[in-house]
Amino acid sequence: GLIKIRGDPCWRDLTCMDFHYETQPVPNPMAYYLHRSPWWFHRFETLSNHFLELVVPFFLFLGRRMCILHGLLQILFQVVLIVSGNLSFLNWLTIVPSLACFDDAALGPLFPSGPRSLKGRVLAVQQEDARGAGPPPRLGCVVRRAANLSLGVLVAWLSVPVVLNLLNAKQVMNASFGPLRIVNTYGAFGSVTKERTEVILQGTASPNASAPDAVWEDFEFQCKPGDPRRRPCLISPYHYRLDWLMWFAAFQTYEHNEWIIHLAGKLLANDPEALSLLALSPFSGRDPPRWVRGEHYRYKFSRPGGRHAAEGKWWVRKRIGPYFPALGLRDLEDYFRAREWPSPRPQ
């Protein structure tokens, strides 16, 4: 919440949700419709985000009922994110620590009653502890408590640079402090991209990549936008890492993402492992492409009920320009050798 408030002005003027659904990493079908919500709904969403991230966490310190309310609100928040986008395992993992907000009394109705049931055994143990009838602490218990206390002190000490980083105006995102790696700093994205760009990988069997009659065919990824007529997919809780990385690659150049050239070499060789990461290769069952290139496109959701939607298009795209030029296997030999990558062999 602090990162957002200090970062993109759209979090302060409550307009970030005007862009979020269309520009998030891998939108799902619900995002297509939520993007067209009225302006007041987007403002309400942004205010709710600030409330849940800046105010609700302090409910943990306001007693049992407020702690339970904190757990309910955080779980509800993550469920809404899961339904409205494909952030996948990130949201599911965030639900896990929220379960600690519910004590035995809150979770009791979920379990069957009876003297031999799990619920009955827990109640019996609690009654014995209340009467002081439990066994005296053993050496193992004392050692465990000492270890817990030591770990708590260590975590508190290692958290000092994390907190200082959090309060710093020039916060470092996703950085780890110390060799033990038991305390790390993670920062949410402070800004929201205002337009969606995509890298579309294409191949051709033409001997001459620059020939006017060269037919370029698109490689389709598992879930990221490609063919404008393909419906956005629902993948949660799964996570397609390559699709996610392609979203980041579109923000930069291929020089910042050398792995995408490595992928292009694999596609030139019809590498089965690389092709298994895609939804569709136009050269499946055929000879490998002679050339592969990357094209840069700007994508926008079509308007429900509009002309493009009537044509079956979920997306409207416009070419920006080349992302990387047409490459053949011979062009990549020196590139692969300089990076000590094994040269791809045509399959």
N, C-alpha and C positions, 0 to 999 in steps of 0.2 A: 504493500500500500504506500509506504514512504517513497519507494522508487518511482512509482507511478505519479504521485502528486508532485514530486520534484522534477520529473522528467517531461513527458510530452504534455504540452498545453491542453491537449484535448481531454485529459483527465480532469483538468481544472474547469474547463468550460463545458464539461459533460457531453462531449461529442464523440468520444472514442468508439462507442458502440455503433456509430453510424458506419464505421469501416470494418469493425472486427470480424463480422461473420463472413464477409467476402474475402478478406485477406488473411485469415488464420491459416495455419499450415495445411491441413487437409479437411476442407469443409464437408459436411454431410448434408443430406437432403433437407433436414430441418433448418440448417443455416440459410439455405436458399430462400426460404419463406420468411425467416426472422429478419433477414437483411432488409426487407421491405416494410418492417414494422413502422408505425407512426413515430414522429420525432419524440413525443412525450414518453413513449415506452422506452426508447433508447436512453433518454435522460434518467428515467427511473432505474434502468439497469445499471447505469454508471454510478448513481448514488448508492444503490444497493451494494455494489462492489466495494465502494469506499467504507460503507458501514460494516460489512463482513470482514474486511481486512484490517481496518483501523480501530474499530470499536469492539466488535464481538470477542476478539481474543482476550480482552480484559475480564470477560464474564467468568473466566476460569478462577478468578480470585474473589468472587462475590458470593460464595456459598454453593451448596449442593445443587439447588434448583437452577441457579444461573449457569452452573457448570454443565448440567444436562442440557439446558437450552443452547449453550454454546455448541455441544456435540450435535444436536439436532440441526441447527442452522448450518454448521459446516458441512455436514453430510448432504443436506438439501442443496447447498451451494455447489458441491461437487457433482451431484446428480444432474443438476441443471446444465452444468458445463459438459457433462458426458452426453446429454441429450442434444445439446446445441452445437456440438463440435466433435472432432475426432482427436482430442488430446490424449485419449486412450489411458494407458497405464498410469500416467501422471496423476489423474484424478482418482483412480481406484486406490492408488497407494496413499493418497492424502486422506482418504476415508479411514484408513487403518488406525492412525493415532487418535482420531476422533472417538473411536470406540472406548478409549480409556476414560472418557467423560461420564460413562454410565457405570454406577456402582452396582453391587449385588441386588439391592432393593429395586433399582430401576430395571434390571434385566431379569429379575425373578419371574415375572409373569410369562416369560418366554419358555420356561422349563416346567416339566411336570412336577407335581407335589407328591409327597409320600415319604415315609421314614427311610426308605432305601434308595430314594432317588438322589441324583446329584444335588438338587436343591436342598433336600433334607439333610444330607451329610454336611453341606456347607453351613447350614443353620446350626447344626450340632457343634461344629467346630467353633463357630462364632460365640455360642452360648458358653462353651467351656472357657474360651479366652476371656469372656466378660466376668466369669466367676474366678478367674485366676487358677483354674484347674488344669491348665496345660502343663506339659512336662517342662522341667527347668531347662534353661538354655544350655546347649552342649557346646563343646569347643568348636565344632564345625559351624554352628550358628554364629558364634562370636567372630570367627574368622570371616564369615560371609559378610557380616555387618561392617567389619573393618574394611573389607575389600570394596563394598558398596560406597562407604564414606570416602575412601581414597579415590575411587573413580569419579565421584561427584566433585571432589576438589579439583581433580585433574581436568575434567570437562569445563568447570568454571574458569580455570586458569587459561585453557586453550581457547575459550570463547571470547576472551578480551579483544584480540585483534578482529574477530568476526563482528563484534558489536561496534568497534571503532570504524570498521569498514562500512557497516550499515548506516552510521550517522554521518559518514563522510560525503560531501557533495560530489566527489569524484569516485563514487563507489566502483569497485572492481567486481565484475559479475562472474559467477561460477569459478572462483579461485579457491584453492585448498591451502590451508596453513599447516605447516609442520609435517614431519615425516610419518607420524602415527596415523594421520588421516581419519581420526575418529570425530573430528569437528571440522566441518567445511562451511564455506559461505556460498549461498546460492541466491541469485537475484532474479526476480521476474523481469520480463521485458518492460523497460520504462516507456517505450514508445510503441505506437501502433502504426503499421504501414498503411498508407492512404490509398495505394493502388497495388493490384496483384500482377506480378510478372512471373512468367514461367519459361523454363528452358525446355524446348521440344527437340528431342533427338530424332534425326531423320537419316535414312540410308537410301542409296540408289545402286542399281546394278549397271548403270550406264558406264561405259569405259571413260567418258569425259565428263567430269563433275560440273564443268562450266557450260556444257552444251545446253542450248535453249530447250531441247526436247528431252532432257534428263528428267526422269520421273522420280521424285523424292517421296518416300513413304515414311509415315510416323511410327516410331516405337511407342507403345502404350505402357504406362506404369500401372502398378496394381491399383492405386487409388488417387494419385494426384491428378489435377485437371490436365487433360490432353485433348481428346476429341470433344468438341463443343456439344455433341449430341449425347455423350455418355453421362448418365445420371451420377451425381456425387454419391460416393459409397459410404456405408456405415461399417466401421471396422472395430470399434471399441469392444473389448479392452485390448485388442491386438494393436501392434505398432509396426508399420512398414518403415524401417529405418531409412532405406534408400529414398523413398518418396519424401520423407522428412528432410533429408539432406538436400534433395533437389530444390526444395523450397528455399533453403538458405543460399544455395548456389546462385539462384536467380537474382539475389541482392548484389552480387559481386561479379567479378570477371572470372574466366576460367583459369587465369593465372593465380588467383587466390584459391582455387579448388582443383588442384592437379588431378585429384582422383577421378574427375569427370572425363579427363582425357584417357585415363587408364580404363574406364568403363567403355569409352568409344572404341579402344583397341580390342577389348573383349567382344564387342558387338561385331566388329569387322571380321572376327574369327568365328562367329556363331558359337561362342563359348557356352556350353550348356549350363554351367553354374551361374554365369551372368544372366542368361536368358531366363533362368528359373526365378529371378527377382522381378521379372516383368510380367505384365498381363498379356501382352501380345507383341510378337515380332513378325513384321510383314515378310520376313525371309525364312520363316519356319518351314522346313521341308524343302527349301531351295538352297541354291548356292549362297554363300555369305555376300553381303553387300560389298561393292568395290570401294565405296566412299561412305563416310558417316560425317554429319555436320550437326552443329547445335544452332537452333534458331531461337531468338528472343521474342516473346509475345507478351502483350498486355491483355489480361483477362478481366472481364466484368460479368456478373450475373445477368442473364437475360431477365426482362421484366415479365412476371407471370401474367399471362393473357396477352402479351405483346406479340409483335410480328415474329421475332426470333423464337419465342416460346412456341408459337403456332407451328413453326418449322421443326419442332422437336429439339431445339437447342437450349441447353441449360446455361451455356456460357456464350458470350460474344468475345471474340478475340481479334486483336489487330497486331500485325507484325511490327516490331520495333526495329529489328535489324539482325545481323548475324551475332551469335554468341561465341562460336569458334568456327573457323573455316572448314571446308571439306577436307577430310584427312583419309589417307589410305594407309595400309599396313607399312609400306615402304617409308612413308613420311614419319612414322612413329618409331622406327628402329633406333635411331640415335636418341630420341626422347626417352624411350624405355631403358636403353643401355645406360644413359647418364644417371638414371634413378635406380639402377640395379633391379629393375622389374623384369621378370621373365617375359620374353617376347611371345605374344599370342600366336598360336598356330591354328590355321583354318581347320575347322572340323568337317 
